[in-house]
Amino acid sequence: MNFPSHAQPRWFIRLIWPFWNQQQNRLRTGWRLILQLALFAGLLFAGGFLLSALQQILFDFSLVSGSSTHAGVLIIEVTLNWLLLLASLWLAARFLDRRPFRAFGFNLNRHWWADLAFGLALGALLMAGIFLAEYALGWVRVTGYRQTGFQTFSAGILFYLAQYIAVGIQEETLSRGYWLRNLAEGFHLPRWGARTALWLAYVLSSSIFGLLHLANPHSSLVSTLNLILAGFLLGLPFVLTGELALSIGLHITWNFFQGVVFGLPVSGLQADTSFLVIQQAGPALWTGGSFGPEAGLIGLLGMLLGAGLIVMWIKITRGKATLRIDLAVYQRTEFTS
């Protein structure tokens, strides 16, 4: 679709202005965000029918049974969800955003894979530090090992591994790769420079990330504010590198080690499979209580340490750590097919 600016009557320009950005030759930011979410919802609806059919086949042919069927279907479901999200974002990139999918933070070069490895290690390190600090202070006590609500411990581990991989990919690709970048381009108005636009998008996308967890069990004002700060932590690698690898890796292992390795609540949700069985006490102001470390001061300290290590890593691997203000500047891509 193309609306050349020449020879257009003023009434037509006024008519399409709320919907169409003539300079960028695409829909305006708000409409792109709404349509992408609608597309994802439609794919999820269709995927639900596919999952139901697959579940029926598994039962009919007795390929698996009992709890293993339940675990297998759950793993397929969480995997299907993030694949459908990526599919919706690929379609949005092609037909709404008019850019390649890799622009959302998936330039799979050597830096990308090194960042992913560092992010995975960082999430595990930060959560291990949080747990050991609570243990040393007597705020947590280990009461057992290897608990699971599944038929086997390995089935539970596989399910939660698949779940946290899916959550890491889904939330980072959507919140940072898609929302943050599109919002930055939308805020890049004549009265604001690219730097201001990027900061506004960074703040807004992190705030949305925190507010989306309001419905989680045991959420509070403190947990919401801390999760907004967690959004800043997870968005930091993206605004400094334009890539999602470090954010995805950090998100995956922070959640996995928190819930499955150390048995702590993950944003108010308690995994029923964990290597350690714990009993938590201590001041909720520090531990986060039933919501988990994200709602406590100890989690906040972990985030600050994580932010410092991220900046250090980027300086070591890139030579400097500066805002990628080009993320707020749309570079038009022409598709020939």
N, C-alpha and C positions, 0 to 999 in steps of 0.2 A: 504494500500500500504506500502511495506516495502523494503528498499534497504540495506541489510546488507553490512557492510563495508569490510568484509573479502572476498577474492577471487574475487575482482572486478578489471577488467583491468583499467589502468590509463585513457585511452581515454573515458571510460564510466563515470568515476568520474568527469572528466573535462566537459563532456557533460551535466550532470545533475546538476553540481554545481550552475549555475545561478538560478536554479529553486527549488532545493531540499536541505533542511538542513538535512544532514545525522545524525548529533548529536541529533537533535530533532525529526527526522523521520516525517517531514511535510514540506509543501511548505514554501519558504522563505517569510518574512514579506510583502514585496511589492506585491507579487502575492496574498497573502491572503486578503490584503486590497482591491485590484482591484476586485477580485472575489466576495467579500462580497458586494461591491457596485453594481456590475453587477447583483448579485442575487436579491438585493433589487429593482433595476430598473425593473427586470423581474417580480417580484411580484407586483410592482406598476402597470405595464402594464396590468397584468391579473386582478388586482383589479379594474382598470378602467372599464373593461367590466362588472364586477360584479356590480359596482356602477351604471353604465348606465342602466343595466337591472332592478335594484332596483328602480331607479328613474322612469322608465317607468311604473313599477307596481304601484307605488304610485299615478301616474297621472291617469292610466287606471282605477283603482278602486276608485279613488277620496277619498283615505284615509285621505289626507290632501290637502289643496289648498293654492294658492297664496303664500304670503311671508312665511307662516309656512312651506310649502313644501320646499321652498328654504332653510330655516333655518335647517329643519330636515335633508335634504340631505347634507348640509355642515357639520353638526355635525357628521353624519355617515362617511363622507369623511375623516375628520381629525382623527376620531377614528380609521378608517380602516388603515390609513397611518401609525400610530404608532404601530398598531398591526402587520402590514406587516413588519415593520422594526424589531420589536422584533422577528418575525418569521425568518427573514433573518439572524439575529444574532444568534438565536438558531441553525439554520442549519450550520452557519459558525463555531460556537463553536464545534459542533459535528463532522463535516467532514473536516474542514480546520484547526481549532486551536487545535483540539484534547484535549478539556477540557470541564468541565461542564459550563453551562450558568451562574450559580451563580458567577463564577470567574470574571465576568464583573462588579461586584459590587452589587450583589443581594443575599447576605446571609441574609435571612429575619429573623433575630433574634431580640431580644428586643432592642439592640443598633440600629439596622436598623430603626425600627419604631420610636424610640425616636429621632434619627437624622432627619428623615423626618418631624416630628412635629416641631422640632427646626428650620429646614430650611424654612418651611412654615411661621413660626412666624417671622423669621429673615428677609425674603424678604419683608413682609408686614411692619415691623418696619422700615427698612432702607428706603423704598420708602415713608412711611409716614413722616419720618424725612426730606427727601429731599423736599417733597411738602410743609411741614410746614415752612421750612427755606425760601423757595422761597416766600411763602405767607407773612411771617413776614417781608421780605425785600421789599415787594411791587413788586416783579417780576412776580407775577401771581395774577389774579383777577377772582373770581368766578362770572359768569354771569348767571348761570342757573343750573337746576338739571334734571337728568333723561332724557337724550337724547338717541335716537336710530334710526337707519336706517331700522330696521326690523318692522314687523307688530305690534309686542308687545315688550315692554321693557324686559320682562322675556325671550323671545326667543333670543334676542340679548345677554343677559347675559349668557344664556346657551351655545350659540355658542362660545363666547369668552372664557368662562371657559373651554369648551372642547378643543378649539384651544390652549390655553396656557398650559393646562395639556399635550396635545400632543407634543407641542414644547419642554417643559421641559424634558419629557421622551425621545423624539427622539434625541435632541441635546446632552443631557448628556450621554445617553447610547452609542451613536456613537462617539462623540468627546472625552469623557473621558474613558468610560468603554471599548470601542473597540480600537479606534485609539491610545490613550495614552498607554494602556497596551501593545498592539502589537508593537508599536514603541519602547517602552522601552526594550522589549525583542530583537527587531531587532538591537538596538544600543549596546546591551550588548555583545561587542566583546572582544577578549583577551586583547587588548590594553586599554580598558576602563572597569572600574569596574561598578557594578550595580548602584551605586549612580550617577555616571556621566551619565549613560544611562538613568536613570529615569529623571534627570534634562533636558537632551536633548529632551526627549519625551514630557516632561511638556511644555517646551518652544515652540517646534514645533507644538504640538496640539493646544496650546493657540493661536499661530500665525495663524494657519489655520482657527481657529474659528473666529478670527477677520477679516481675509481677505475674508471669505465667505459672510460677510455683506457689501462688497464694492458695490454691485449692489443695495443696499437699497436706497430709496429716500433720498436726502440731505446728503449723506455720504461724508466724507472728510478725509484728512489725520489724523486730530485730532480724529474724531470718530472711525477710524480704529484702531489707537493706543490705544484708551481707551477701545475698545472692545477686543483687545488683552489682556489688563489688566483685563478685565472682565472674559476672559478665564482663567487667572491665579486664579482669585477669585473663579470661579466655579470649577476649578480643584483642589483647595487646599484641600477640604475635602477628595477627592479621593486619593491623594498622601499621605495623613496622616492616612487614615483609610482603604483604599482599597474598600470602599463602596460608592455607588452613592446616597444614600437616601438624605443626606443633600444638595447635589448639585441639585438634582431634585426639592426638596421642595423650595429652594431659587430661582431657575430659574422660577418656576411657579408663585409664589406670587410677585416676583419683577416685572414681566411683567404684571400680572393681575392688581395689585394695581396701577401700573404706567399708564396703558392705560384705564382700565375700571372703576376703583374707582376714580382716580384723573384727568383723561382726558388728560394726558400728552402723547406726541408722544413716541412710543416704537421703538427705532432704526429706526427712520424715517417714521414709519407707524402709521397712526392715526386711532384708533378704532372709529367706528361710533356709538357705544353704550358706555355710561359712566354715572356714578352716578353724577359727577360734570361736568358742562360745564365751561370751563375756557378761559381766554384771557391771553396770555403769553407775557411778555415784558422782560425787564432786559437785561443785557449784555450776548450775546451768548457765550462768553468765559466761563461764569459760568453756564448758564442754558443749553447750548447745542443747543439752538435755535430750529429750525424745526426738528432736528434729535432726540432731547430729552436729558434727563440728562446724558445718556451714553457718549455724546460728550462734556460735560461740566465739569468744575472743581468741581462742587457740586456733580456730579455723581462719580467722582474720590475719593472725600472725603468719600462718602458713601461706596465705595468699600474698602477703607482702614479700615474704621470702621468695616465693615463686616468681613474682614480678621482677625482682632483682636478678634472679638467675636467668630469666628469659632475656632480659636486656643484655646481660653479660654474654650469653650464648650468641645472640645476634651480632653483637660487636665483634666477637671472636670469629664468627663464620662469614660476616659481611664486611667487616672493617668499621662499621658505624651502625648506630641504631637511631634512625630518624623516621618521622611520620611519612608514610607513602601518600602524599597529598594527591598524587595522580589517581588514587582510587575515587576521588570526587569528580574526576574529569572524564566524561564519556567520550570514548573513541569509537566512532561509528565504523561498523564492519558491514561491508556489502556482501550478500550471499548471491551466488549466481544460480543456485538451484534450490 
